[in-house]
């Protein structure tokens, strides 16, 4: 499939449950993606603290980049909010702490009481999430690592630093920290000072498409390709990878989390938006990702992990035969955030709300997918109402696009067509930003998305049934 005029780009895409290095080949009217290396991403608990195994991830990144071979450039994206602290020599002071660690319990309420939720939202535009970088840093203040730190780097920026020796902070990920001034497009230094956070830790900001520098000689990659700052928050890259036509679309970037929202030209910082817990995050080309975080396929992933080896496709087929909307929960209940016995917690949540308690794995899976579809419906409808942006179609991208049952139920719940795919939207968005920076392709976001529509496999789901059942289920949860 590769032609002589195609350029090659490596996308390092780190998700909360696995990572991958993908090889993108881009040319006029062509866009092909193949997997160079895939690897697990399993956190490690040490001394009561949950950490990311960052050196395991970096070793696999290098293995993947070597497998990818000669490339024009490399881009790195990952999950948001987590970071590494470096000393004055550039050495990592400890494994980054996982956002699901309990160290931030109670911190968000304490900071909101001190600074005021209205001020936090007016400056950063972010929804209230207990693990945002702001709260992690407040929780770590006074520790030996924090006191010894010279620099803070978010996860994709840390990998880019190890590859190039150049520190920095790409803005799409910086905007998820709750320490970034959305309107000024700069670090919120006054907010940092008020929260007692050291402003000197934060590196210069950079835009998607910025050339960071060539790979260091000691890294040992052939040709020393350049590293390019892509949309380094994985959701920002996934939104670039939404194959939309026009602006009247919503997206669900569905993996461990479901990020549900619309793409806007300006943030929505109203009181109604704050109370609805919507985030305004920076996107490519000055766009705003107006969205809500929904506790996505984590519920299913953790249930499967708890059950042990299961045939997931067969379990989903069994779940499709279960009664609809019999057991629904609020996926965003904080009880579902930590690892552990997810099926038992789902059953307890059903008992608390008077819903039927799932009595089999298939019934539990049906509870999960019904609940996620209901949460997608709620977020899509709220995004339209709060932003004033009408929506004609919902694009489902990421791993959730493989889940036929979830895609169909999302269409049914929203009362809108769902276009599923591409599954690897994040890696594709990563590659497209690199290819544009290299001059291999040109144009704005609409041109990049047109190339996706021409080259990627998409599946359309039409809504079925009536909205009354979904409205009733929403009412039972107080929506």
C-alpha positions in Angstrom: 0.0 0.0 0.0 2.9 2.3 0.6 3.8 4.5 -2.3 7.1 6.3 -3.1 5.5 9.6 -2.3 4.4 8.6 1.2 6.2 9.9 4.3 6.5 7.8 7.5 5.7 9.0 11.0 5.8 7.3 14.4 2.9 7.9 16.8 3.6 7.0 20.4 0.2 6.7 22.0 0.0 5.9 25.7 -3.3 4.9 27.1 -4.3 4.2 30.7 -4.4 0.4 30.1 -1.9 -0.1 27.2 0.5 1.7 25.0 1.4 1.4 21.3 3.8 2.7 18.7 2.0 3.1 15.4 3.5 3.7 12.1 1.6 6.2 9.9 2.3 6.5 6.1 0.9 9.7 4.6 0.8 10.9 1.1 -1.5 12.8 -1.3 -4.9 11.1 -0.7 -3.4 8.3 1.3 -3.3 7.6 5.1 -2.3 4.1 6.4 -1.7 3.1 9.9 0.0 -0.1 11.1 1.0 -1.2 14.6 4.8 -1.4 15.2 4.5 -2.4 18.9 1.8 -2.8 21.6 2.4 -3.2 25.3 0.6 -3.3 28.6 0.4 -0.4 31.0 -0.2 -1.8 34.4 0.3 0.4 37.5 2.3 -0.7 40.5 1.4 -0.2 44.2 4.5 0.4 46.4 4.3 1.5 50.0 0.6 2.2 49.7 1.0 4.5 46.7 -0.2 3.7 43.2 2.5 4.5 40.5 2.9 4.4 36.8 5.8 2.1 35.7 7.3 4.8 33.6 10.6 3.0 32.8 8.7 0.0 31.6 6.7 2.3 29.3 9.8 4.1 28.0 11.7 0.8 27.3 8.7 -0.4 25.2 8.4 3.0 23.5 12.1 2.6 22.3 11.4 -1.0 21.2 8.4 0.2 19.2 10.3 3.1 17.6 13.1 0.7 16.6 10.5 -1.6 15.1 9.0 1.3 13.2 12.3 1.9 11.4 13.2 5.1 9.6 10.6 7.9 10.1 10.4 11.6 9.4 9.3 12.4 12.9 7.9 11.1 16.2 4.9 12.4 18.2 3.9 11.5 21.7 0.5 11.6 23.3 -0.8 10.2 26.6 -3.5 10.5 29.3 -3.7 13.8 31.1 -2.9 15.3 34.5 -0.1 13.1 35.7 3.6 14.2 35.7 7.2 13.5 36.7 9.4 15.6 38.8 13.0 16.2 37.8 16.0 17.4 39.8 18.4 20.1 38.6 20.4 17.5 36.6 17.3 16.3 34.7 17.0 13.1 36.7 13.6 11.7 37.5 13.0 11.9 41.2 10.5 9.0 41.4 7.9 7.1 39.5 5.0 9.3 38.6 2.0 8.8 40.9 -1.2 7.4 39.2 -4.2 9.7 39.2 -6.3 6.9 40.8 -4.1 7.0 43.9 -5.9 8.2 47.1 -3.5 10.9 48.0 -5.9 13.6 46.6 -8.9 12.5 48.7 -10.4 15.7 50.2 -7.9 18.0 48.5 -10.3 19.4 45.9 -12.9 20.4 48.4 -10.2 22.1 50.6 -8.8 24.1 47.6 -12.3 25.0 46.4 -13.1 26.3 49.8 -9.9 28.4 49.9 -9.9 29.7 46.3 -13.5 29.5 45.4 -14.9 27.2 42.7 -16.1 30.2 40.6 -12.5 31.6 40.4 -11.1 28.2 39.5 -13.6 27.8 36.7 -13.3 31.4 35.4 -9.5 31.0 35.1 -9.1 27.4 33.9 -12.5 26.4 32.5 -12.1 22.9 33.9 -14.6 20.5 35.4 -14.3 19.5 39.0 -12.2 16.3 39.0 -10.5 15.2 42.2 -7.3 14.1 40.5 -6.4 17.2 38.5 -2.8 18.2 38.6 -3.6 21.1 40.8 -4.8 18.8 43.6 -2.0 16.3 43.1 0.6 19.0 43.6 -1.1 20.4 46.7 -1.2 16.8 48.1 2.5 16.4 47.4 3.6 19.8 48.8 6.2 19.4 51.5 7.4 16.0 50.4 11.1 15.5 49.8 10.6 14.9 46.1 8.5 18.1 45.7 11.1 20.1 47.7 14.0 18.8 45.6 12.2 19.2 42.2 13.6 21.6 39.6 11.1 20.9 36.8 7.7 19.3 36.3 6.9 17.5 33.1 3.6 16.0 32.1 3.8 12.4 30.9 4.1 13.0 27.1 6.5 15.9 27.7 8.6 13.7 29.9 9.0 11.1 27.2 9.8 13.9 24.7 12.4 15.2 27.1 14.1 11.8 27.4 14.1 11.5 23.6 15.5 15.0 22.9 16.7 16.7 26.1 14.3 19.6 25.5 11.8 20.5 28.2 8.5 22.0 27.5 4.7 21.7 28.0 2.3 21.2 25.0 -0.8 23.3 25.5 -3.6 20.7 24.9 -2.3 18.7 27.9 -1.3 21.8 29.9 -4.9 22.9 29.7 -6.0 19.8 31.6 -4.0 20.6 34.7 -6.3 23.2 36.2 -3.2 25.4 36.3 -3.5 26.9 32.8 -5.2 30.2 32.1 -7.5 29.3 29.2 -8.1 32.9 27.9 -4.6 34.1 28.3 -3.2 30.8 27.0 -0.5 30.9 29.7 0.3 29.2 33.0 -2.0 30.6 35.7 0.8 31.8 38.0 -1.5 33.8 40.2 -3.6 30.7 40.8 -0.5 28.7 41.5 0.6 31.2 44.1 -2.8 31.3 45.8 -2.8 27.5 46.0 0.8 27.4 47.4 2.2 25.7 44.3 5.7 26.6 43.0 5.4 28.4 39.7 9.1 27.8 38.9 8.4 24.1 38.3 6.6 24.7 35.0 8.4 24.7 31.6 7.6 26.9 28.6 4.5 26.2 26.7 4.4 25.0 23.1 1.8 24.6 20.4 0.9 21.4 18.6 3.0 21.2 15.5 6.1 22.7 17.1 9.4 21.0 16.3 11.0 20.0 19.6 14.3 18.8 18.4 16.1 15.7 17.0 16.4 12.5 19.0 19.6 12.5 21.2 22.5 10.4 19.8 22.6 8.2 22.9 19.0 7.1 22.4 20.2 5.1 19.5 17.4 5.5 16.9 18.4 5.3 13.2 18.5 8.6 11.4 17.9 10.7 14.6 14.4 11.7 13.6 12.8 14.9 14.9 10.3 14.9 17.7 7.3 17.0 17.1 4.8 18.3 19.7 1.5 16.9 18.6 -1.8 17.3 20.5 -0.2 15.5 23.4 -3.4 15.0 25.4 -4.7 11.8 23.8 -8.2 13.2 23.7 -7.0 16.2 21.8 -5.4 13.9 19.2 -8.5 11.8 19.1 -10.6 14.9 18.3 -8.3 15.7 15.4 -9.0 12.1 14.3 -12.8 12.6 14.3 -13.9 12.2 10.6 -16.5 14.9 10.8 -18.0 17.0 8.0 -18.9 20.5 9.1 -19.3 21.6 12.7 -22.6 20.2 13.8 -21.2 17.1 15.5 -20.6 15.7 18.9 -17.9 13.2 19.7 -17.4 10.4 22.2 -13.8 9.5 22.5 -14.4 6.2 24.3 -11.7 4.2 26.0 -10.9 3.8 29.7 -12.7 7.2 29.9 -15.5 8.5 27.7 -14.8 12.1 26.7 -18.1 13.5 25.4 -18.5 16.9 23.9 -18.4 19.4 21.0 -15.7 21.4 19.3 -16.0 25.2 19.7 -14.2 28.4 18.7 -14.4 29.9 22.2 -14.8 28.6 25.8 -18.1 28.5 27.6 -17.4 29.9 31.1 -21.0 30.4 32.3 -22.2 29.5 35.8 -24.5 26.9 34.2 -21.5 25.3 32.5 -19.6 25.2 35.8 -22.5 23.6 37.6 -22.9 21.1 34.9 -19.2 20.2 35.4 -18.1 20.7 31.8 -14.5 21.3 30.8 -13.0 23.7 28.3 -9.7 22.3 27.1 -7.4 23.6 24.4 -7.4 21.8 21.0 -5.5 22.1 17.7 -5.7 25.3 15.7 -7.1 27.3 18.6 -10.2 25.2 19.1 -11.8 24.4 22.4 -12.8 20.9 23.4 -16.0 21.5 25.3 -16.6 18.2 27.1 -17.4 16.1 30.1 -15.3 13.2 31.4 -17.5 10.2 31.9 -16.1 7.0 33.6 -16.0 5.0 30.4 -15.0 1.4 29.7 -13.0 1.4 32.9 -16.2 -0.2 34.4 -16.0 -3.0 31.9 -12.2 -3.4 32.0 -12.1 -3.6 35.7 -15.0 -6.1 35.8 -13.3 -8.3 33.3 -10.1 -8.1 35.2 -12.0 -9.2 38.4 -13.7 -12.1 36.7 -10.6 -13.4 35.2 -10.3 -14.8 31.6 -13.6 -14.3 29.8 -14.8 -14.4 26.2 -15.7 -10.7 25.9 -17.4 -10.8 22.5 -19.6 -13.7 23.7 -20.3 -11.8 26.9 -21.4 -8.8 24.9 -23.7 -11.0 22.8 -25.2 -12.3 26.0 -25.6 -8.8 27.3 -27.4 -7.7 24.2 -30.1 -10.3 25.0 -30.6 -9.0 28.6 -33.5 -6.7 29.4 -32.8 -3.1 28.4 -32.4 -0.3 31.1 -33.3 -2.7 33.9 -30.2 -1.8 35.9 -28.6 1.6 35.4 -26.1 3.5 37.6 -24.3 6.8 37.4 -20.8 5.9 36.0 -19.4 9.0 37.5 -20.1 8.0 41.1 -16.7 8.3 42.8 -17.1 4.8 44.2 -16.2 3.5 40.8 -12.9 5.4 40.5 -10.4 3.1 42.4 -9.4 -0.4 41.2 -11.1 -3.4 42.9 -14.2 -5.5 42.8 -16.2 -3.5 40.2 -19.1 -6.0 39.9 -19.8 -5.8 43.6 -19.7 -2.0 43.5 -22.1 -2.0 40.6 -24.5 -4.3 42.4 -24.3 -2.1 45.5 -25.1 1.0 43.5 -28.2 -0.7 42.0 -29.3 -1.6 45.5 -28.9 2.0 46.7 -31.1 3.3 43.9 -33.7 0.5 43.9 -32.6 -0.8 40.5 -32.6 -4.5 39.8 -29.3 -6.1 41.0 -27.4 -7.8 38.1 -27.1 -11.5 38.9 -24.7 -12.7 36.2 -21.7 -11.3 34.3 -24.0 -10.7 31.2 -26.4 -8.7 33.3 -23.5 -6.7 34.8 -22.2 -5.9 31.3 -25.7 -4.9 30.2 -25.8 -2.6 33.3 -22.5 -1.1 32.2 -23.3 -0.4 28.6 -26.8 0.9 29.3 -25.3 3.2 31.9 -22.6 4.4 29.6 -25.1 5.1 26.8 -27.3 7.0 29.2 -24.3 9.1 30.4 -23.3 9.8 26.7 -26.9 10.9 26.1 -26.9 13.2 29.1 -23.5 14.8 28.1 -24.4 15.2 24.4 -27.7 16.9 25.3 -26.1 19.2 27.9 -23.2 20.1 25.6 -25.7 21.3 23.0 -27.8 23.3 25.5 -24.9 24.9 27.3 -22.9 25.8 24.2 -25.7 26.6 21.7 -24.1 24.3 19.2 -26.7 22.1 17.5 -25.7 18.5 16.7 -26.8 16.3 13.8 -24.5 13.3 14.4 -22.4 11.7 17.1 -18.9 10.4 16.2 -17.7 7.5 18.4 -13.9 7.1 18.2 -11.4 5.0 20.1 -11.7 1.5 21.5 -15.4 1.9 22.2 -16.0 2.1 18.4 -15.4 -1.6 18.3 -18.3 -2.3 20.7 -21.3 -2.7 18.5 -23.7 -2.8 21.5 -22.4 0.4 23.0 -22.5 2.2 19.7 -26.0 1.1 18.9 -27.2 2.0 22.4 -25.5 5.4 22.2 -27.4 6.1 19.0 -30.7 4.9 20.6 -30.1 7.0 23.8 -29.1 10.2 22.0 -31.7 9.9 19.3 -29.0 10.6 16.7 -27.0 8.7 14.2 -23.6 7.4 15.5 -20.7 7.1 13.2 -18.2 4.7 14.7 -14.5 4.8 13.9 -11.7 5.1 13.5 -10.7 3.0 16.4 -7.2 4.4 16.3 -8.3 8.0 16.1 -5.8 9.1 18.7 -2.8 7.7 16.7 -4.2 9.0 13.5 -4.6 12.5 14.9 -1.1 12.3 16.2 0.2 11.3 12.7 -1.8 14.0 10.9 -0.4 16.8 13.0 3.1 15.5 12.4 2.4 15.2 8.6 1.1 18.8 8.5 4.2 20.0 10.4 6.4 18.3 7.9 4.6 19.8 4.9 3.5 16.3 3.7 -0.1 17.5 3.8 -1.6 21.0 4.2 -4.9 22.6 5.2 -6.9 23.2 8.3 -8.7 20.6 10.5 -11.5 20.2 7.9 -8.9 19.1 5.3 -7.3 16.6 7.7 -10.7 15.2 8.5 -11.6 14.9 4.8 -8.5 12.7 4.4 -9.8 10.5 7.3 -13.2 10.1 5.6 -11.6 9.1 2.4 -9.3 6.5 3.9 -10.7 5.0 7.1 -13.4 2.4 7.8 -16.5 3.9 9.4 -19.8 2.2 10.5 -23.1 4.1 10.9 -25.7 3.2 13.5 -29.2 4.7 13.2 -31.2 5.3 16.3 -33.9 2.8 17.2 -36.9 2.8 19.5 -38.4 5.7 21.4 -36.8 8.3 23.7 -39.4 7.8 26.5 -37.5 4.8 28.0 -34.3 6.7 28.1 -35.9 9.8 29.6 -37.4 7.5 32.3 -34.1 5.9 33.1 -32.5 9.3 33.3 -35.2 10.5 35.7 -34.5 7.5 37.9 -30.9 8.6 38.3 -32.0 12.2 38.9 -30.8 13.4 35.5 
